[in-house]
């Protein structure tokens, strides 16, 4: 299964020239905790999280209206191509210690975001599918559950 098939295609973004105050407003508007910071060609440059804002702006006593997203974003952003298998994407997350990856298509432009929640939702769906198969097999075999087809 490729990341491109299960990632979120609606991605809230920011420009590196946006103020942190503007970025925070966009987070509220989209009800998200992060924005992918992209250049004019939608290539990911970094990611700005609500945690970045709290620790790097508020706790540092900086003015959110005068601080640029590019000054406090986490960069470089971890990313994978749409065709990347789910297992590889999870390895990238593990190696980088992140919960989100930018998903890119042709020419490196942002096409989605892959979050740990996306992986969990997919895996839960697959486990439910296995459960349904086992339930059907149990009903078909009279409920013994001990038989296995080969």
C-alpha positions in Angstrom: 0.0 0.0 0.0 1.4 3.3 -1.0 1.4 6.4 1.2 -0.4 8.3 -1.6 -3.4 6.1 -1.2 -4.0 6.8 2.5 -2.6 10.2 3.1 -4.7 13.3 3.6 -5.0 15.3 0.4 -6.2 18.4 2.1 -3.2 20.1 3.5 -3.1 23.4 5.4 0.0 25.4 4.2 1.9 28.5 5.0 4.4 30.7 3.1 7.8 31.1 4.7 7.0 34.9 4.6 3.8 34.5 6.7 3.9 35.8 10.3 3.5 33.3 13.0 0.3 35.2 14.0 -1.1 34.6 10.5 0.0 31.0 10.6 -1.7 30.4 14.0 -4.9 31.9 12.6 -4.8 29.4 9.7 -4.3 26.6 12.2 -7.4 27.6 14.0 -9.3 28.1 10.7 -8.4 24.6 9.5 -8.6 23.0 13.0 -5.0 21.6 12.6 -1.9 21.6 14.8 0.6 22.0 11.9 1.1 23.7 8.6 3.4 22.6 5.9 5.6 25.6 4.9 5.9 25.6 1.1 7.7 27.7 -1.5 6.0 29.4 -4.5 6.1 26.0 -6.3 4.5 24.1 -3.4 7.7 22.4 -2.6 7.8 21.7 1.2 10.4 23.7 3.1 9.5 22.9 6.7 6.6 22.3 9.0 5.3 24.7 11.6 3.5 23.1 14.6 1.6 24.5 17.4 4.4 23.2 19.6 7.0 25.3 17.6 4.9 28.4 18.2 4.6 27.8 21.9 8.3 26.9 22.5 10.1 29.0 19.9 7.8 32.1 19.9 5.7 32.5 23.0 8.2 31.0 25.6 11.0 33.0 23.9 9.0 36.2 24.3 8.9 36.9 20.6 6.1 38.9 18.9 4.1 36.5 16.7 3.1 39.3 14.4 6.8 40.1 13.8 8.2 36.6 13.7 8.2 34.8 10.3 7.1 31.2 9.9 10.5 30.4 8.3 12.3 31.6 11.5 10.7 29.1 13.7 9.5 26.2 11.5 11.1 22.7 11.8 13.2 22.2 8.8 13.9 20.3 6.7 10.5 18.7 6.7 10.5 14.9 6.5 8.9 13.8 3.3 8.1 10.9 1.0 6.9 10.4 -2.5 3.3 9.3 -3.1 4.5 6.0 -4.4 6.5 5.2 -1.2 5.2 2.0 0.5 3.6 2.5 3.9 6.3 0.4 5.6 9.1 2.7 4.3 7.2 5.8 5.3 6.9 4.4 8.9 10.6 3.7 8.9 11.3 7.4 7.9 9.0 8.5 10.7 10.8 6.3 13.2 14.2 7.3 12.1 13.4 11.0 12.1 11.3 10.9 15.3 8.3 12.6 13.7 4.5 12.0 13.4 3.9 13.6 10.1 5.5 13.5 6.6 4.9 15.7 3.7 3.8 13.7 0.6 5.1 14.9 -2.7 4.3 14.1 -6.3 6.0 15.0 -9.5 8.7 17.6 -9.3 8.6 17.5 -5.5 5.4 19.5 -5.1 3.3 18.9 -2.0 0.3 16.6 -2.7 -0.7 15.5 0.8 0.4 14.9 4.4 0.8 11.5 6.0 0.2 11.4 9.7 0.6 8.6 12.2 -3.2 8.8 12.6 -3.5 7.9 8.9 -1.4 4.8 9.4 -3.4 3.8 12.5 -6.7 4.3 10.7 -5.5 2.1 7.8 -4.2 -0.7 10.1 -7.4 -0.7 12.2 -9.4 -1.0 9.0 -7.3 -4.0 7.9 -7.6 -5.6 11.3 -11.4 -5.2 11.1 -11.3 -6.9 7.7 -9.4 -9.9 9.2 -12.0 -10.0 12.1 -14.9 -10.2 9.6 -13.2 -13.0 7.6 -12.6 -14.9 10.8 -16.2 -14.4 11.9 -17.6 -15.6 8.6 -15.3 -18.7 8.8 -16.5 -19.4 12.3 -20.2 -19.3 11.2 -19.5 -21.4 8.1 -17.7 -24.1 10.1 -20.3 -24.3 12.8 -18.4 -22.1 15.2 -15.5 -24.4 16.1 -13.0 -21.9 14.8 -10.3 -24.7 14.7 -10.4 -25.3 11.0 -8.1 -23.7 8.6 -8.4 -23.7 4.8 -5.3 -24.2 2.8 
